[in-house]
Amino acid sequence: MSDYQARQLALNLQTIPPEARLEITWTDDNTETTQTGVVTDHDPETAYRKLETDDRTLELVPAGDQSQITVTEPTATTTHTLGELTAVDIEAVPLFEAPLTDEGFEVPEPLLDLTGYVTVDLPTRNHVINLADHGLQQTDYRLIGNIGTDPDPDLLPDEPTAIRPDTGPHYHIKVIDERTNPGNHEYEPKADDQELLTLRRTVRSLKRATPTTLPDAIEGNVHARFERTALGLRAAHRALCTTGTPPSPDTDPAEDPNYSKAVVDLETELEACMQTLRATLDPDDWQPVEDPLTEARFELRNLQQLLVDVDTDDRNTATTTTNSNLPDMPQWIIEPNAPAPVQRGNHDEE
């Protein structure tokens, strides 16, 4: 492979996001090997990608000048060099939902704080938006360009839309209109959805709160957990409906919430909601509702444990600071022309 071809391969790799499934090919002593894996880690500034296959971990490591990409296999004791990467085929990419609420688009987590020039590939046209002044916020109307604060539904894309920054991974989103305009939303649930609506309203209120009691080191983690909980509840609500799309609940941000108590109460209410729906729905109707509710419960339990750990650290610090100089709380770091996208988390063949 020439240096030019290797650099083009490196540029292509830089656009591939986490959770994409790839088929890679490398050569060593004229022996060609092909293997499929899912991207689990990456460097947004380079072509470095880590893949998990069925039986091992692989790393794609670019040279400093991008003239070669080496395939390696890290183990507990050493790193084995397998050969030079020669080809990458994208089998599937994640698809992120971007609900449009009364406040704007709920921006998917990987796109938060995105800045610079971004190309948006809409079904009928492409255009470039400039996010140089400040990056995308949690709720933002600029996600797919200048469409105003109350866009006509006809301006919203029905098909998956590619978001392509100048550098770094490209992402695919699916816009879902969840505004509360009664003309846009008439839906029919298969069972009473009031408990589910209450849960969605509470999670949304907590997600939009401005924390004053959380350590800065975990604030982002807590928000991400609430975001994933909200996604699970939204998916369950949509699966509960025979027709239409339920709107996002309209609620104000919670004021200085007690997160630990709120999360415990939420899990209790979610369990009650699941029991009610399980008893009400037929098994075939319950299954597609149960799966996302189970994911939401999993996120709440992780969030509860995270908050318990913080409370424990605070108590330990309070009882010992008079006798010793404890170190600061450790900084917890959250690591953060494709084919037709598939739903996030589902890597079925296209």
N, C-alpha and C positions, 0 to 999 in steps of 0.2 A: 504494500500500500504506500502511495506517495505521501509526502508531507501535506500536500494540498488536500488529499482525500481524508487524511487523518484529522486535519483541522475542521473540515466540513462535518465529519462525524462528531467531533467534539462540540461544535456549535449546535448540532441537532440534539445531542444528549442534554445540553444545557436547558432545552425547552421542555424536557420530560419531567412531569411532576411526580411527587411521592404518590404511591399506591397504583402507579401505572404498572401494567404487566408487559414484560419485554421478552423477546427471544433474541439472545445475543450469540454471536459466533466469534470464536477466536482461533488463531493458528499458533502452533508451536512445532518447529522442525517439520514444516509442511504437513502437519497433522491438523485437521480441522475439527473443531468441537462446537456443538450447539447445545444451548440449555435455556430453559424458560424460568423466569423468576419475577418477583414483585419488588418494586423499588420501596425500600423502607427507610432510607436516609439519603441525604443529598447535600451538596454545597451549592447554594443559589448563584454563586459567583463563578463557578467552574463546572466542568463536565463530570466531576466526581459523583458516582452513584453507588449505593450499596443495595444488593439484591438478595432476597431470601428465596431459595429454590426449595424443592421438596426435601432435599437431603443435605444442603450445605449453604453457607454464606459466601457470596462473591462480592468483590469490590472492583469498580472500574476507576482506575487511577490515571489521570492525564499527566503527561510530562509538562514541565513548566512552560514550554513554548507551544503546547498542544499538538506537537508533531507526532505523538504516539499515545495510545491509551492502552495501559497494561491491565490485564485481568488477573486478579490475585485472589487467594483463598486464605483468610485469616483463621488461625486456630488458637487454642489456648496457649500454645508455647511459641508459635512462630507464624510467619506469613509466607505462603507458597506462591511463587510466580507461575501462572499457568500459560501465558502467552499474550499475543497482541490482539486486541479487539479489531475485528474487520467488518462487522455488520451488526446493526441493531434494527429489529422490526418491532413496532408497537402493536401489541395484540389488543390492549384495552386501556382506557384511561378513566379516571374517576369523574363523576358528574356531580357537581354541587348544586343544591337548591338555593335559589335567591328569591325568597318571598318578597313581594312588593306590598308593604303595609301603608297605613295612612301617613307614617312618618318618613317613608322612603324604602329603598331596598335594604333588607337585612344582608349585609355583606358577608359572604362565606369567610371562615376564619383564615384560610391561606392568603386571602386578598386584603386583609386588614392592613392599613398604613401603606398600601401600595402607592408609590409616587412615580413621577416622570411621565413620559409619553407612552400611551397604551393604545394598541389597536383592538377594536371591537369588531368581530366578524359576525354581522347580522345576516340572516338568510338572504336578504335582498341587496345588501350593501355593506361595505366596510368603512369605518371612519376612525380617526385618531382623536383621542381626548388627552388633554394636558392636565395631569394631576400634580404639577410642579409645586403649586402653592402649599398644599397640604395633602396628606395621604387620605385614602378612603377610610371613612369612619365606620363604626358599627352599624349605623343607619345612614344611608347616603343615596341621594338621587342620581349621582354621577356615574353609577356603576356601568351603565351601557351607553353613556353619552348625555348630551343636553336634550332631555325630553320633557323638561319642566317638572313642577312639583305635583301636578295632577294629570299625568299623561293619559291620553285616550287609549283604551284597551287595544285599538288597532295598531298602535305604535309598538306594542310589546311583542317580542319574538315568540313564536310557538315552538320553534326548534331549539335544540341546545346551541348555545352561543359561546364562541371562543373568546377568551380575554388574553391578549398577547402583549405583555410588557416588552420594552426594548431589550431587556436582559432578564435572564432567569426563566423559571418554568412558565409554561402556558397552562391555563386552566379552562375548563368547560363548565358553564353554568346553565341551569334551567330556571327561567323566570316563571314565578307563580303569582298571579294576582290575588292577594288576600286583603285588599282594602275593604273597609266596612260599608262602602257605598251600597245601599240596598238594591240598587239597580244592577249591580255586578254579581251579587251573591244570593242565590236561592239554592239551598241544599237540603237534602232529606236524609237524616241519620236512620240507621236500622234500629237504634235503641236510643233511649234518653241520653243526651250528651251533656247535661248540665254539670255533672261532676267533672267531666273531662274539660269543659270550658273553664271551670273554676281553677283546676290545676294549671291550665295554660296561662290563665290570667295572673296567677300567683308567681309562676316561674318567670313570666315576662316582666312583672313588676320588680322582682329581685334582680333579674339580669340587667335591668336599666338603672338600678340604684347606684348612687355614688358611695362607695365604701369608705367609712371613717374608722372602722374597728379592725380591718384586715391588715396584716403586714404587707408591705409593698411587694415582698418577694413572692407571695402566692396570689396576689390579686388577679393576675392574668389567668392563672390556673383555675381559680374559682369561676371566673367569667366563662372560660371555655367549657367547664363542666355544666354550667347552667345552659349554655348554648346547645350543647349536645342533648341535654335533657329536653329542652324546648323542641329540638328536631324530632326526638322520639315521640313526644306528645302530639306534635303536628302530624306526623305520619300516621299515628294511630287514629287521630280524628278524621283524617282524610279516608282511611280504610273503613271507618265506621259508616261513611256516607254512601248511599246508593246513587245519588246524583249530586252534582255541584261540588264546589270547593268551599269549606268553611273559612270565614275570614279570620285574620289574626285578632285576638281580643284587644279591645281598647282599654288601656290602663295607664295610670301614672307610675313613675318610679317609686319604689318603696323608700321611706325616709328612715335612714339610720337603722337598718334591720338587724335583728339578732340572728345572724346566719345559722348558728348551730341549732337553735330551736326551730327556725323556719324549715331547715332541711329535714329534721326529724318529723315535724308535722306533715311536711310534703310527702314523705315516704308512707306515713300512716294513711293519708288521704288517697295516695295512689293505690295502695293495697286494697282499700275499700272500693275504689272505682273498678279495679280489676275483678274483684269478687262479684260486683254487681253485673258487669258486662259479661263475665263468664257464665253467670246464671241466666242471663237474658238472651244471649245470642246462641244460634245454632253453632255446632262445632266448626263447620266450614266458614262461617262468618267470623267466628271468634279468633281463629288462627292468625289471619293477617292483622288483626288489631292487637293480639297478645304480643307478637314479636317486638314491635317498636315500644310497647309499654314496658316490656322486660328490659329492653336496652335503656330506657329512661330510668327505671328502678336501679339498674346497675350503676349508672352515672351518679344518682343520688347517694347510693351507698359509698361510692368512692369519695364523693364530696364530703359526706358525713365523717369519714375516716380522716380526710385531710384536715377538716376543722377540729376534730378531736386531737390530732397531733399538735396543731397550733396551740390549742388551749393548754395541753400538757406542757409544751415548751414554755408558755407564758407563766404557768404556775411554778415550774421548776426554777425559772429565772427569778421570779418574785421571792422565792423562799431561800435563795442562795446568794443573791447579789450582795447582801450585807457581809458575807464571809469571804467572798472571792470575786475576782474580776473575770466574769465569763466572757467568752468570745461572742461577737455578734452572731445573730441567727444566720445560718448559711444561706447564700443566695440560691434559691431553687430555679433552675433554668429549664424552661419548656422548649424542647427541641421542636422545633417546628417540622400542518397539513396531516393532524392526527386522524385515526379512523373514527367511526361513529362512536360516541362515548357510551359507556355503560354506567348504571347506577353506582354511586360510591359504595364501596364495600362488597360489590358483586362483580366478580371477574369472570363471568361466563364468556364463552366463545362468542365472537361476533358473527 
